[in-house]
Amino acid sequence: MSRPTIAVFGATGAQGGSLARAILDDPRRRFSLRAVTRRPGSEAARALLAAGAEIVVADLDDAASVARAMQGAHGVFCVTNFWEHLSPEKELEQADVMASAAAATDVRHAVWSTLEDTREFLPADGTRMPVLKGRYNVPHFDAKGEANRAFTERGVPTTLLYTSFYWDNLIHFGMQPTRGSNGRLGFLLPMDRARLPGICAADIGRCAFAIFARGEEMIGKSVGIAGEHLAGEEMAHELGLALGEPVDHVAMTPEAYRALGFPGADDLGNMFQFKRDFERSYCAARSVACARELHPALADFGSWLAQNKHRIPLQ
């Protein structure tokens, strides 16, 4: 008897890649993996093929290819990458393409990796933070949250998966501690004393796998996951223990962060302000207990650092 197939979009990226590995590593082999990628010749795609995945080529800007990739799949993992193009409108279009294809191909379970639409917390009117790209507070949040309706209004059997800050951003996204003029390392998190829910990127995939494994009971639910909630000073302390030298938490206002001027600085500055100002609601939506129930071996920040401190590119 053939196993149900999970089509994983972004299978060579952080979230999709971690789910792909979780499917392949499952000792019970409950699902077959269909790894969906634009680059079948990449090293990551070749590794998945060698490990037993089916490789399917699709592009989120090509609706026909997305529908083909979902054809016959029991479940689909849907994710978009705002930072590839910095366009919330493109992100909305890509989510709509996936939702439309899931409805048309009768997918039994979709997991949509999403975030809050911050405009449900504060209007995008410029009174508390700058309005970006015409109608957004935090474009890479708001577009994902707005796109939830693309799935729910089409009747796609969906679990909304709310993710957290990747601790892996300390390796890949330029958020690692940097050395100041005083010779000490500093870690910048412009959220004052507010706590930041974070998670190991690999654990997102393991939690998503558990959602698929639980099946129908998870359909229609919103699930928020985190490995730990930590303030900037707490993260700096943990970094210092792991790196073997003191790390200071560098204070900066969201306004100053927006003024740094790198691509996306305004979006991220607004994001940090949102997480700070709505700390209670944002943290409550990301339960460490829920994530640990889905994935009992869930990493906290200290255990992630123990495994990854050598990969953090210090300056």
N, C-alpha and C positions, 0 to 999 in steps of 0.2 A: 504494500500500500504506500503510495507516494505521500511525502510530507507536505503540509501546506507551505506555500512560498511567501516570504516577506520580501517585498521590493523596497530597497533602502536607497533613497535619494541622498546625494552627497556622501556616497559610501567610501570615498577616499578623503573626506574631511574629518573634522574633530568629532562631531556628534554622530554622523552617519557611520564613520569609520569605527567608532567605539561600539555601536550597535552591531555592525557587521562582524566584528571580532567576537562579540558576545554570542551571536548566533552560531558562528563556527566553533566556538569553544564549548558550547553546551554539551555536556556528556550524554544527555538523553537525545540529542539530535532531533529536537522537536520541530524545527523549521528548516526549510531550504532557503539559502540566501541568494537573492537576485540583487547584485550590486549594480546600481545605476550610476553612471559616470559619463562625463563628456570626454574623458581622456582614457580610453581603454589601454593605451600603450604606456601609461605612467607606471612607475615602479610600484606604487600602492595598489593599482588595479591588477598588475601582474601577480603581486603577492596574494591577493584575494583569489584570483583564478587558481593559483597553485594550491591554495588551501581548500579548494572545493566549491568556490562560489561560481554562479552563473554571472557573466559580465554582460550588461546591456547598455548600449549607448543611447543617451537621451540628453536633451538640452531644455531647460525650463522655459526658454524663449521659443521653443518649437512644440506646440501643443500636440501635434500628431505623434511625435517621438515619445512624449510623456505618456500618452494613452497606450502606446504599444508597450512601453515598459511596465505598465500596470496590468496589462491584459493577463487574466488567469491567476493573478496574485490574490492570496487570501488577505494579506495585510500590506500596508504601505507606511513607510516612515517618511514624512514630508518636512523638509527644512529648506530655508533660503539663506543666502549669504549677503546681507546688506553691504558689508565692507568691501565686497568685490566691485561694487558700482556706485555706492552711496546714494542710491535713488529709492525713496520709499514707494514711488509710483511703480517702478519696475518690480519691487518686492511684492506689492499688491497684485500686480498682473501675474507674476509667477505663482503665487499662492492660489490665485483663481484658476490658473491652468491646472494645477495639481488637484484642486477640489473638483473641478469639472470632470477631469479624467477619472477620478475615484468614483464619482457618481455614475459615469457612463459605463464603467467596467465592472460595476457591482462589487467593489471591494468590500470585504466583510469587516475590516477594522483599520482605520487610519489613525496614526499618532501624528499630531501636528505640533511641532516644536514652536512655541509661541512666547510672547511677553505681554505685559500690560499695555493697553492703550491708555497712556497717561492722561488723555483728555477726558477720561471718565473720572479723574481725580481733580483736575484743574483745567479750566478752559484754555485753549491756545489763543489768548488775547493779549499776551505781552505784559500782563500786570505783574507776574512773578518770575518769569523767565522769558528770554527772547523767543519770538515765533520763528520757526525755521521752515524753509522751503514752502512758505505760504500758508501752511495750515497745521503744522506739527509743533509739539513741545520737544519730544525726543523721537525723531523720525524712525530710528531702527527699533524702537519699542512700539510706537503708535501704529505703524504699518502692519506689524505682525498681529497686534491685538485687533485691529480693524479687520484683518483677514480671517479671524475666527469665523465670522459670519459666512464666508465663502463655503466653509465646510458644513456648518450647522444648518444654514438655510437650504442647502441642497439635500439635507437628510443623510449625509454621509455619516456612517457610524464611527464617531471620532472620540478620541481622548485628547484633550488639550494638555500638553506637557509644558509647564512653566519652568524654565531652567534658571540657573544662577550664574554669577560671575565665575568664569573658568580660572582656577588657580594657575592653569597652564599659560595664562596671559603673562605671567612673570617670566616665562621662557620665550614666548613667540610674539608678544604684542607690545613690547617696549615698556612694560610696567614694572620691571625689576628694580631693586634698590640701586641707587647711583651714589657715587662718592662725591661729597661736597668739598668746598675749598678748605674745610677744617680736617679733611682726611677721613671723616666718618661717613658711613653709609646712611642714606636716607631713603625712606619708602613713602611715596606720595599717594595719599588717598584723600581727596578733597570732600570729606563727609563729616568733618568735626568728630564728634564722639559716637555717631550713628553706626550701627552694626551693618556689615555687608554679608549677605548670604553668599557663600562660595562653594564650589564643588570641583572635584577632579573631573576633567572632561571624559575620561574613560568610564566613570561611574554614571554619567548621563546615559550612555549606551546600555549599561547593565540594568539600569532602572527601566529604560524603554523596553528592553527585552522582557523583563518581568511583567510589564503591562500587556504586551502581546501574549505572553504565556497565560496570563489570567483570563484573557479573552473577554467574553461578553460582559462580565461584571464591571469592566473598566470603561465600557462605552458610555458616552454622555458625561463622563466625569472630567473635572479639571484637577490635575495633579501637579503640585509644586514640589521641587526637590532641592535640597542643599546638603552639603556635608558638614557645615558648621557655619554659625553666624558670629562674625568677629568684627570688632572695631579696628580702625587703623592702628592704634597703639598696640592692640593685642596681636595683630598680624606682624607688626614690626618686632615685637618681642619674640614671637615664634621664629621669625626669620633670623634674628640674632642668635638664638640658640642653635639653629641648624647650621648657620654659616660660621659660627665660632667667633663672632665679633659683634659689638653693639650695632643695632640698626635703629635709627631715630624715625619716628613718624613725622613726616613733613606736613605741616598745616598749610592749606591753601583754600581760598574760597572758590566756589564754582565760577564766580565772575572772573577771577584770575585764571582759572583753568581754561575757560572759553577763550581768553585772550592769548593763549599760547600759540594759536594760529596754525597748527598742523591740520591736515585734512581730517575732518570729523571732530575737531576739538570742541566746537560749539555743541554738537550733538552729545558728546560725552560729558561736557560740563553740565548741560541740562539734565542728563541722566543721573549724574552724581547728586545734583540738587534734588531731583525727584526722590531718589533713594533715601537721602537725608531727611527731607521734609515729610515723607510718608513712610518712615522707618517701620512703624508698628504694623501697618497694613502689608507692606512689602515683605517683611520678614514672616509675618503670619501666613502668607500665601506660599511659603517655601519651608515645608516641615522636614527637619532632620529625621524625626521619628518615622515619617512616611517613607522617606528615601531608604532608611535602614530596614524597614519592613520589606520593601521591594528588593533591596540588595543588602543582605546582612553584613557583608564585608566592606561596607561603605567606609571610605577614607575620611579622616578629619585632616585639618590643615597640617598638623604636626607630622602625621604619618605620610602625607603626600610629600612634604618637604624632605623627610628622611630618604625617600626614594628618588627625589628629583633635584635636590640642592645642587648637585654637580652640573646640572643642565642650565641653571640660571646664569645668564651672561653678565657677570658683574663688570663694572667699568672702574 
